[in-house]
Amino acid sequence: MKRKKYEQFVGQPRLPKFAVPKRYDIALKLDLVTCKFAGAVQISVDIVSDTNFIVLNAADLDVEPKSVRFKEESGSKVLEALEVELFEEDEIMVLEFAENLPLGVGVLFVAFEGTLNDKMKGFYRSVYEHNGEKKNMAVTHFEPADARRCFPCWDEPACKATFKITLEVPSQLVALSNMPIVEEKVDGNIKMVHYQESPIMSTYLVAIVIGFFDYVEDHTSDGIKVRIYCQVGKAYQGKFALDVAVKTLDLYKDYFAMPYPLPKLDMIAIPDFAIGAMENYGLVTYRETALLYDDKHSAAANKQRVATVVGHELAHQWFGNLVTMEWWTDLWLKEGFATWVEINHASEIKEIFDAISYRKGASIIRMLQTYLGPECLQRALASFVKKYACSNAKTEDLWAVLEEESGESVKMVMNSWTKQKGYPVVSVKVKDQMFEFEQSQFLLSGSQGNGEWAIPLTLCCGSYDTCKKVLLQAKSENIGLKELLGSSITESRLVETGAWIKLNVDQTGFYRVKYDEDLAGRLRYAIETKCLSATDRFGILDDSYALCMACQHPLASLLTLMGAFREELEYTISYKILRIAADAAPELLDHMKCFFINLFQYSTIKLGWDPKQGESHLDAMLRGELLTAMVHFGHDVTQNEARRRFDAFLNDRSTPLLPPDIRRAAYVAVMQNASTRSRSCYESLLRVYRESDHSQEKTRILGSLASCPDPGIVLEVLNFLLSDEFGASGEEWESGGSRLGLPGLTHWGSLRRCGVRLRAGHGHMHAVRSQDAIFGLNVSIEGHDTAWRWMKDSWDHISKTWGSGFLITRFVNAIVSPFSSKEKANEVEEFFASRTKPSIMRTLKQSIERVHINARWVWSIQNERYLPEVVKDLSRGKY
């Protein structure tokens, strides 16, 4: 009966609106040994309509019912809660009072207790070593809806408030929050830390981190203090991110015409962190690999990753923190913009943090920049940030500001991109003195979509001197050559000169382009003669690959196009085609590998193994990619040299023979030659993993281990990902009263099932952190079926360990998506029929859809009549 009166609040997507939070005063006391915390919160609440209820979010907290009371801000009347009910499934707490609460602002008091969990969400513990001892640090990660696991609150992005935080912690620890410390009182082994009150912000941006840390420090041009925090002894690894952060804050201050809004910026590397980074206001948290850079152990790709992620998170300090989306359905508004300005060109809520929000959002903003012009877009964004600072905005609010600034019909154009799924492919041909354009929805499945977009087309003919623009608003449209390119251009003139025509110049538009055979041939020649920019060369190849995957373009044509890239020295080549070829035409796989070896040979020789003085960042990245590819293709010379350098590295970890940029190539070469009968090189690589204290090195090794073609080794690697290994090299195992000396890796899962456990020892922590297990899922073609059986056998453990966060979706995607038969799709559906949960439903559906796409692609390739002849010619160098 009691619960029945609360049914009006259960199962609702949003909290009721009769109470609005204005200010939180939060006090937390932590014990990092027991991983427990106690807290009290005083929330200034505006009661805006008659009610005797308050409904807010709370999860995984023990609330003391007798502590709950409501007091008029301007009076002395205090109302104690009549009932306090927590609804676990809805993650809400319903407070009932004996009479209606007085309208206006009052203060709600709640006391509570909680546990620092090990799920990398809410208020959690991260494990690290300090002076050789295992320690716990306390970390928050609240996006999208986990502040409720730290303190009761209105945990929705539109419910902005100010936050005053006080922490009681061990006196020797560093305690960080969003704002600077205003007072610190030390009493023996305990200190009370008071922080400045924050500006108005959403709950998901509140942050607390407590532990032992070092830092490096600098200031922006206008005096903002910037610090990079990390584990003790690693401060030097924060210098690159510090330099990027200081320069980026100055850049964004000018771009958005508004200074950074807080008095300080701290960025901190967390050993256990589920995602890349989180833009908490004034205290940005990062996975170690996304913030730290070490010249001796970090590759050029790692350096680019740090710069990109820092740029993304700091953009959020304006787009997301200062101006916040109204609800998570407008997630693209913050993630799309943050991705666009990068340096480089609730369970279901968690699943919308995907490529659509980040990449489609960024792509349409880039297209908008080209359509309106960079200066116009910058002025409009500055106006938007100024207008909606410290409040919430929807997509429509942005369009309105852009229209006002530009005078263009932005809403009409952009609604066609944000209000419907997917994106278009534009087919183009020249006929009867006309350009014939036709758009249709691009679907890899081959289905006929009915979408229609307003597409800002760009076009160049023969050179980049002039770029033409036209807005394609209909399904099809014919435009005269002279109208678009000038009076001197005719169809015969184009034929005579062989001039190339490139749509979507520099890939600024979010659409595919399908050229007719004549135009495609001209572009292939333009690639060979290096007439096109690297971005356009990549765009043509990427479109051709996607069209081939959608069965709109034969594989033979795609491979022939790839032949035009044989002297490519930019970072544009892709060889993902091998995996599908292994399923579609295994008899041609060796020929295709030979083709790719010939294709990459020129660039590989040109770049060599060793870095050159003054070489570009992209050359350093490309060298590693090319050498790794050559190893995958089975190129004997490359494999032998890779193993020679690895042997030198085993003897001397500082040898110049194996710099970070080429280590992955060496590690893959090692695993290509490993087997259950010949495992010494494999165990050597595991020893490197165990001895390394660098996150980037560990993930690099994890990403190489399962590339082994021996399914038995693949199974050992996958079991290793789930192990709780800890200790020094040559670890001891216990089973009952006996000890087993195990010099190398065994089946960890089998050992655990037999009651064997690892005895805690000294030295580095060797367990695969749960956040990093996903890097080991990069399984060889030969080991794919083994990986699927392993995931089914281990699903209960995987679900228990990763099931409450987004990382479990990576297991599903990595292992399911590469399959390419309808039978396998049915098998996957059958397995998950009784094992689905909200956190994986979206990813599971997408992964099964990808299996069907692959199956259709395999069928298409198998029906290409001339493919064997083309592949054999290409493998012999006949381009």
N, C-alpha and C positions, 0 to 999 in steps of 0.2 A: 504493500500500500504506500509505504514511504517513497519507494522508487518511482511509483506511478506518477506522482505529481511532478517528478523531474523529467518525465519523458519528453516534454516540449524542448528540452535543451540537448537531448541525446541524438546522435546521428546527423547533426547539422554541420555543414561545411564551414560556417563562420560563427564566431561568438555573437551573442545578442548585443544590441547597441545601446542598452539603457544605462550603461556605465562606461566612462571613457577615462583611461589612465592619463595622468599628467606628469607624475614624478615618482621615481622609485628611490627609496633609501634602503640599501641592501647591506647587511652585515653578515659575513661568513667567517667561520672558524674551522680551520682544516687540520687534520691529522694525516700526514703523508705516510705514516707507517701502517696504520689500519685502513687507510684510504677511505676515511669517513669525513663527513663535514656536517656542521650544524649551522643554521642560519635563521635570520629574522628579516622580514621585509615590511617596510611601511610604504604603502602606495597611496599617493594623493589621487583620488578618484572623483570625477565629475559625474554625479548622478543626474541624468538629463531627462528621465521620465519616471513615473511612479512605479516602484517595484520594491518587493521585500526580498529579492534575490540578487546575488552577485555571482556571475559565472565567468571564470577565467581558466587558463590552462595550467595544468600541473601533471607531471608524469614521473614515476619512479621516486617520489618523495613521500616521506612519512610526515604528515601534517599533524601538529598538536591541536586538536579541536578546541581546547579551552583557551588557546592563545588568540583565536580568531575573534576580532571585534572591529567595530566601525565607529569612528568618532567624528562629530561635526568639526570642521576646521575652525569655524568661528564661534563655537559654543562648547559647552562642557558635557553635552549628552553623549553617552557611550552605549552602543548597542552590541551585546554579545551574540554570537551566532547561535541560532537555535539548533541547526543541523549543519554538518560538514560532510558532504558526500563526494568521493572521488570515483570517476568513471574511467577505468583503465583503458578500455578500448577507444574511447573518444579523447582521452588525455585531457579531461576537463575536471574542474572542481566546482561544485555547486554549493554556495553558501546561502542558507536560508535564515532570515531574521524574523523576529516575532511581529514586527510592524514595518510599514513602508519606510525606506530610508529617506532622510531629508534631502530635498533637491539641492543641487549645488555641490561644492567641493567638500569632501570629507577625507578621512585617512583610514585605510584598511590595514590592520595589523595581522600578520601571520608568522608563526614560528614553525620550523620544519627541520628535518634531517635527511641526509642522503648519502649515497656511496659513490665514490669516484669509480665509474665503470671502466671496462676494458674494450668498449665498442667504438672508440674514436668518435663519439658524438655526445652532445650535451656537456656535462662536466665529467672529464675522464682522466685516467692516469696514463702517463707515458713512461716507459722504463728506459733507463740509461745508466751509464757508469760514471761514477765520480770518485777519483782517487782509488780506482780498483774495486769499488763497492757498487753493488746494484742499488739504484735509487729510483724513487717514483717522483715524477713531476706532475703537477696538476695543470690541466689544460682545458680550455673551453672551445667547443665548436658548435655553434648554435644554428647555423643556416642549414635547412630552411626553417625548421620548427622544433628546435631542441633547447631553447633557453628555459623552457618549462621543466627541464630535468635538473636545473640548477636552482631556480626559485619560481614560485607561482607568479604568473604574469599574463598579460594579454599578448599572446605570442603570434601576432599578425603584423605584417609589414606596415600597414596603414596606422597602427596604434602606436604612434610615436610619442616619446616622453623623454624627460631628462633622467639621468641616473647618477646617484651619489653612492659610491661604493667604499666600504670599509672591510679590511681583511685582517684576521688574526692568524699569524703564521710563525713558524720557527724563525728566530732572529737572524740566523746565518744565511737565510735564503733570499733570493731576489724575487720580489713580488711585483708583477706588472699588471696594469689595466689600461683602459682606453685613454685616461687622462693622467696628467702629471701628479706626483705625490705632493700634498700640501702639508702633511704632518706625519711624523713617524715616531712612535713612543716605544722604547725598548724596555722590557721588564724581564730581566734574566734571559732565559732561553726563548722568550716569546716577544714578538713585537706587534703593535697595532698600527696598521698602515691606512691612512685616510687619503682619498684621492679627490681631486677637484671635480666638481659636478660637471657632467657632460652637457654638450648642447643637445637639442632634441634629436632623437634617433630611434630607429626600430630595435626591438629586442634582439633580433638575430645578429646585430652588430656589437653587442656587449661582449667584452673579452677579459679573461683573467688567465695569467700563466704564472706559475710559482715553481722555482727550482734553483739549482746552481747554474749560473751563466756567466760568460764573458761577453764583452761587446766592443765594437769599434764605433766611432762617432764622427759626425761632420755636421755642417750647417748649410742651409740653402742661402741664396743671395739675400733673402729678407730675414735671415736669422732663425729660421725654424730648425730646431735640433733634431737630427736624424740619427738613429742608432740601429745597428744590426746586432741582435743577441743570438748566441749559439752556445753549445756545450763548451765547458771550460777546456781550453787548449786549442780551440778551432777558430778563434777570433779572426786570424789572418784570412780565413776562407770567406769572410764577409765583406772584404774590401771592395770587390768588384760590384756586388749588389749595392753597396753603400754609394759608390760613385754613380751607378745607374739611377738610384733613387733620388739623389740630390739633383741631378740634371733633369730628371723626369718631372719632379715637383715644380721646378722653375718653368719647364716647357708647358705643363698643363695650366699653371697660373696664368701664363700669357694667352694660351689658346682659349680657355674658358673665361678669360677676362675677370677672374675672381681668384683671390689668394687661397692657398690651402687653409681650411677653416679651423684647424686645431693648433694648439701651442707646441705640440711635439709629434713625431712619428717614430714609433718603434716597429721593427720587423724582426721576427724571431723564427729560428729553425727548430722544428719539433721532430724528435726521432720517430714517433708514431703519429701519422697524420693521414687521414683517409683520402684526401684529395690533393691537388697541387698546392693550393693556397686559399686563404680566406681573408677578405678585405675588411675585417673588423676596424671600426673607426679608431685611428690612432695607434692600434696594435695589430698589425697584419701578421697572421700566422702562416707559416710555410712548411711544406715537407722539406727535409734537408736538401734533397736533390734540386729543388726549385729556388734555393736561396744561396747555397754555398758553392764556391768555385775555388779549386786548387789546381795551380798550373801543373803539378806533378801527376795528378790523378784525374783531372777533368778534361774531357774532350771538347772540341769546338762546338759540338752539338749541345753539350752541357752548358757552355757559356751562353749560347743563343737561348737555351731554355730559361736560364736565370733572367736574362734581359727581357725576354718576352713576358714571363710571368710577373716580374716586378712592374713592368709597364702596364699590364692588365689590371693588377690589383690596385695600383695607385690611381688609375683612371676611375676606379670605383669610388675613390674618396670624394669625387664630384658626382659621377653618374652611378647612383646606387645608394650612397651614404647621405650626401647632401640633398640630392633629389632621389626619391625612392619610388619604385613602382607601387601602384595601388594594391595589387594582388599578384600572386605568382603566375597568373596567366599572361602577365606582361613582363615575364622574366627576360625575354629577349631584349627588352628596352635597356636593361643594365648590362647583361652579358654580351649582347651584340655590340654595344658601343665600346665596352671595355676591350673586347677582342679586336675591334676595328682599329683602336689606337695601340695596339701593341707595337713594340719596336720589332719589327720584321714585317714585312708587309702584312611535412606529414608523409608517409611512405610513397604515396602516389606523387606528391609534390617533388620528392627527391628524383623521381624518374624523368622529370622534364628538364633536369640539368644535363642535357645531351647535346649532340652536334647541331641540332636544329636551333636551339637557343643561342649557342655560341657562334656557329659558322654561318648559318643562313642569316642570322641577325647582322653579323659583320658584313656579309656579302651585299645585302641590300642597302646598307648604309654607305658602303663604298660606291655602289651604283648610284645612289642618291647624290653623293659628292660630285661624281662626274656629270650628272644631269643638271644640278644646280650651279656647279662651280665651287671650288674649294673655299674661296673667300666668303661667298654667300652662306655656305653651310656653317662656316666658323662663326660668322656673325649671329646666325640663327641659334646655334647651340649655346653661345654665350648668353643670349637673351632668354633662352629656355631655362638655363641653370639659374639665372638671376631671378626669374619669375617664380620658379617652383622650389627655390632653396628652402630647406628645412620643412618640406612638405612632401606630398605624394602626387604622382602624375600618372596618367594613362597614355597609351599610344596616341590616342586622338589629340591629346594636349600638345604633343610634339608636332604632329602634322599641322595643327593650327598655327603654331609659332613659325614653322617653316614656310607656310603659305603666306603669312603676313610679311615675312622678310624677303621672300623671293618673288612674290606675285605669280607663282606657278601653281597649277592644280595638284599640289603634292598629295592631298588626301585621296583624290581619285586614282592617281598613279600607284601610290603605295598600298592602298587597301587591297589592290589586286595581288599584292605580295604577302601581306600579313593576315589577310582574312581567308586565305585558301591554302590548301596543302600543296607542297611541291614547288616545282619550277618548270619553265618551258624549254623546249628545243626549237630553234629557228632553222628551218630548211631554206637554203638559198641557191638559186641558179640564175643564169643569164640567158634570156631567150627573147628574140624579136625586139632588140634594143631596149629591153626592160630587165630590171631586177625583179625577180619573183620571190617574195618572202612569204613563208607560211609558218605559223606557230602551232604547236600542240604540246600537251602536257608530257613531260619526259618521265617515263616510268620504266625502271629496270625490269619489271615483271613482264613488259610487253603489252600490258593492258591498255585499252584506249581510254585515256582520261578526258574529261570535258572542261578542263580549266582554260581560262583565257586571261591574259595579262596585258597591261600597258607596259610595253618593253622599250626602254631607251636604248636604241641601237646605235652603235658607233662603227665606222667603216673607214678603212684606208685602202688605197689602190696604188700599188707599185712603190710607194714610199710612205714615210711617216710625216712628210711635209704638211699635209693637210688631212685632218680627221673630220669626216662628215658625221652628222648626227641626225637621227630621225626617230620619232616616237611611233612604234608599231602598236596600234590599238585594236586591230581587227584580226580575225583568224588568218586572213591572207591579204596581201596588198602588193600591187605592182607599181614600181616607181621607175621612171625613165632614166636611162644611163646618164644622159646629158643633164637632167634635172638634179641628179645626185652628185655626179662627178665633174660636170662642166661640159660646155658645148663642144669641146674638141674630142670628147670620148665617144666612140662608137663600138659596137660589138666586133666589127671587123678589125678595128684598131687594137682592141684588147687581144684578139687572136693573133694578130701580127706581132705584137710586142711580147706576148706571153706574160703580161703583167699579172701579178698576184693580187688577189682581193681578200682582205682579212676583216671579218666581222668581230665584234667584241674586242676592240683594240685594247691591248694590255690587260685583258680579262677583267675589266672593271664592271661588266654586267653579269648578273646572276642568271645565265642561261647557257645552254649548250648550242653549238652550231653544227649543222649537218650540211656539208657542201656537196654539190653534184660532182661527178667524176672528173670533169674538166677543171673545175676550180680547185678540187683536192689535189690534182696532179701539179698544178702551178704552185700550190703552197708547199708541196713536198720538195720541189726544185728550189723554192725560196729558202727552205730550211737547209738544204745541202749547200747552197751558196751563201749562207749566213746573212740573208737580207732581213731576217725578222729578229725582233728582240727575244731575249731568253724567256720572258713571260709569255709572249705569243707562241713561241715554239712549244713551251710546256702546255699552253692552253689547247693547241691543236692536237697534241698527243693525248691529253687527258680527255678531250671530247671524243676522240676516236676510240679510246679504250672504253669509255662509258657506253658509246653507241654499239660497240662490239658486244659488251656484256648484255646489252638490251636486245641483242640479236638483230640490230638494224644495220650492222656493218660486219662484213666477214673477217674472221681472224687473219686470213691471208693478207687482206688489205692493211690491217693494223700492223702486222709484222713487216710488211713492205715499207710502210711509213716509218717504222722504227729504224729501218736500215738507213734512213736519211740522217740519223743521229750518230753515225759511227765516229765522227770527230767532235762530238759534243763535249765541251769542257765546262758547262754550267751544271748547276745542281738540279737537273730536271728529269733524269732517266728513271723509269719504273719497269720492274720485271715481275710484277705480281702475276703475270699471265701463266707462269710455270705451274702453279698449283692446280689451276683448272685444266691445263693441258695434260697433267698427269692422270686426271680422271677421264678426260675426253679422248685423248689419243696417246696412251702410254708408249706405243710403238714409235712415236715421234719425239719422245722426251729427250733422248740423247742428242738428236739432231737440233732440237731447239736450244739445248744447253750449249752446243757448239756454236750456234748462231749468236747467242748472247756473249759468249767468250770473244768471238770475232768482233762483235759490235763494241764491246767495252775495252778491247785490247789497246786501241790507240790512246784513249784517255788514261788508262791504267799505267801505261809506259810513260806517258807525258808527265803525270803527277808523281810517279815513283812511290817508293816506300817511305822516304824520309822527308820531313818538312823542309821547305826552302825559305831562305831569308826573304822577308817582305811579302810572302805569299798572302793571298786573300783568305778571309775567314771561310768563304764558300769552298775554296780549294782544299782547305784542311778538312772540311766536312765531307766533300766529295771523295777524297782519297780513301777515307774509311769505308764509305758506302761501296765504292767500286771494288776494293779489295775483298770486302765481305761477300759481295756478289760473286766475284770470281771464285772464291772458296766454295760457295754454295753450288756453283756450276761444275765443280770438280776439276778445276784447272790445276794440273799437277804442279807446275812451276810455282804458282801462288801458294798452294797448300804447303809445299815443302818449305818455302821461305817463311811462311807464317809460323810453322812449327819450329823452325830453327830459331826464330826470334823469341818464341815462347820459351824455349829451353834456356836461352840466355837470360830471359826475365826471371825464370825460376831460380837461377843462380845469383842474380843481382837485380833486385826490384827497382833499382834506379838506373838500369841500363838505358842508354839512348836508343837502343835498337827497337824498343817497344813503347813509344809514346802513347798517351791515352787515345788519340784519334784512330789508331789502327789496332787497339787491343781487341776489340770485338771480332775483327777478322781473324786474329790469332786464336781467340777462344773458340770460335766456330770451327776453325780448322782442326783444333784439338778434338772437338766433339764429333767431327765428321769421321774421324779415324778411331773413335772409341767403340768398344763393344763389351759385352759381358765376358768375353774370352780375353780381351786385351784392354784392361781398364786403367793401366798405370797413368796415362796422360789425363784421363778423366778425374782420377783421384788427386792428381797434381793441381788441377784447376779448382777442385773443391778445397784444397789446402789454401790456395790463394784467397778464395772466398772467406774461409775461416779466419785467416790472418789479417784481412783488411779491415780497417776501421772507417772506410770512406763509403758513404751511401751510394755515390754514383758508380764506384767500382763494383760494389755488391750487386746493384741492379744490372750492370753491364754483364756480369757473369751469369746471373739468373736468366737473363734474356738469351743466353747462348747455350745453356746446358741441355735443353730439350730439343736442340736442333740435331741431335744425334740420330742417325738412321736406324739404330738398333732399338726396337721396341722395348727390349728388356731394360736398357739403360734409361729410356724415356720414362718407364714406370718407376724406376728408382728415383729419378729426378722429381717426378710429381709427388711421390710419397715424401721426399725431402721437404717439399714446400709446406707440408702439413706437420712437419716434425717440430718438437720442442727442444731441439738440440741446444746444449749449453756446455761450455767447458773449453779447455785448451786442446791443442792438437794432440792426438793420441788419447782421446777421452776414454773414461772408464764407464762401463755399464753395470748395472746391478740387476740381478734376477734372483729373488729369494736371498739366500746368503752367499751366493757365488758371484764372482766377477768375471766379465768376459772382456778380453782385450780385442777391440775391433779396430784394426788399422785404417779401414776405409769405410765408405758408405755401404750400408745394408738397406734392406727394406724397412724403413722406419715404422711404417704403418703396421707391418707384420710383427715387428718387435713389440710395439705397444700392445697389440692384440694378445701377445703371448705373456704380457705382464712385465716386460722389460722396460725400465725407465732410465733416462739419462741421469747420471749422478752429477749434481752441481759441482763445478770445478772452478779453477781460477782462469784468468785470461779474458779475452774478448767474448762478448755474447755472440754466439754463432747461429742462434735460431733465426729462421726467416721471419722477419716481422710480418704481421698479418697484412699490412698495407702493401708489402712487396711481393707477396706470393703470386700476384697476377702477372708479374714480369716473367715468371717461369712457365707461363702457358703458351709460349711461342714454340709450338711443337712441330717437329718435322713431318713431312708428308707421310713417311713410313710409320710414324708413331701416332697418327691421328685416331685410328680405331682404338688403340690402347688408351689414349687420353679419354675417349668417350666412356669406355668401360670403367676406367678409374674414377671418373666423375660420378657415375652411377653408384659405384661401390662406396664412394666417400661422401655422397650427397648429404647425409644426415650431419656429418661433421662440418662440411662446408656451410650448410644452412645455419647450423648453430653458431659457427664462428663469424660468418660474414653476413648473415641473413638480415640484420637490422639496418644495414647501410647500403650504399650504392655499389660497393666492391663486388658483391655477389653477382651483379649483372655482368661483370667482366668475365667471370668464369663461364657463364652461359654463352655469352657472345663469342669468346675466344674458341670454345670447343665445339659449339653447335654450328656457327655460321659457315665454316669452311666445307661442310658436307655438300654433296652435289647429286643427291638422288632422292626421288620421292619416297622411296622405301625408308631412307634414313629420316626424312622429315616426319613420316608416320611413326617411326620408332621413338623419336624425340617427343612428339605430342603424347604418345601413349605413356611414356615414362613420367612426364610432368603433369599428366591429367590429375593425379592425386597429390601433387606436390607443389602446386602453384601458390604463390603468395603475392600480395599487391606490389611488393618491391621488385619483382622480376617479370610481371605480366607483360609490360610494354616491351622489354628487351627480348623476352622469349618469343613474342609474336614477331618482332622484327627479325630475329635470328632464323626462325622457321621460314619466314618469307624469303630471307636470303638463300636458304637451302633450295627452295623452289626456283628462285632466279638462277642459281648455279646449275640446277638440273636442266633447266630449259636451255641454258648456255651450252652445256655439254652436248645436248641433243643437236643444237644448231651447228656446233663445231664438227660433230661426227658426220653431218650431212654436207660439209663443204667438199665438193668433188675435187677441186684442184689443190687443196691444202697440203697433202703429202708432197706433191711436186714442188710447191712454193717453199715449204720448210726445208726440203733437202737442198734446193738451190741456194737459199739464204745461208744454210749451214756451211756451204762451200764458198761463201763470199760473193755470190752472184746477186747484187742488189739491184 
